[in-house]
Amino acid sequence: MGTPNRIENLMTDKGSVPVYTTAVVEQPWDSYTEQDHATWRTLFQRQRELLVGRACDEFLASQDAMGMTEAAIPKFAELNERLQAATGWTLVGVEGLLPELTFFEHLANRRFPVTWWIRRPEQLDYLSEPDLFHDLFGHVPLLMNPVFADYMEAYGKGGVKAHAIGPDALAQLTRLYWYTVEFGLIDTKDGLRIYGSGIVSSKGESIHCLDSAACNRIGFDLERVMRTRYRIDTFQKTYFVIDSFQQLFDATGPDFSPIYARLAQQPSLPAGDVQAGDRVFQKGTGEGWLNDGDV
Ligand SMILES: [Fe+2]
């Protein structure tokens, strides 16, 4: 069997365009080069050092408990032994970005798709699509947490339903994923901490989200989040703060159909808005914000 494909965004005259794939592949561990392992090592060391006192304890402890270390790119099969024992989730290798429904169906069945390939050395600080470092370092550790693991399954099931309802429902549900799974903060007895994968896998955003005066930090409210547009090209203008993973799971327990119906009557909100009724941890100065480009 040959090495799986490396499916990356295509650069066109309209910018970077995502390319989708659906295959589940065996992780071609023997095909990783010394440079691939060195990239993992560099990113792992850098982020772990930065995330002490920034990421929530559950994230760091889970990463250790899985046996994820800087030594080399981990083998999915070895991580799976511990993950399956802890919460029944399984990592599956993929070649790149998945279509929404395929992605939701994996989550609904407690399978997390992990891109098998890692970024190139010149992409250490940014690349536009998920790679092995983002998926494995960023997303996988919290799947060891029983409550978060259940939230992710519920999200997948909600995604399958939203996909059948239509594009507006899907956009609203995607905002929930964005502002929790990718860019979520959590309030702890020691202060605000990071749990979102998009943050923990980014050096710049790991600092920005907690230290910057520019951004809003606002208490999590399900419908507020589902109305709020977001940034894909810059740091977030707003981060939403949960009190606990239980709060997140409980909020997503009820059927979303009445919520979609209600939200259909309301306009979406700009990414940087602060609304009356928001529980405000910080109102951002807005410094450096671009006026357009919220998605
Ligand atoms: Fe992600």
Residues whose N, C-alpha, C, O or C-beta is under 5 A from the ligand:
A	BS01	LIG	S197
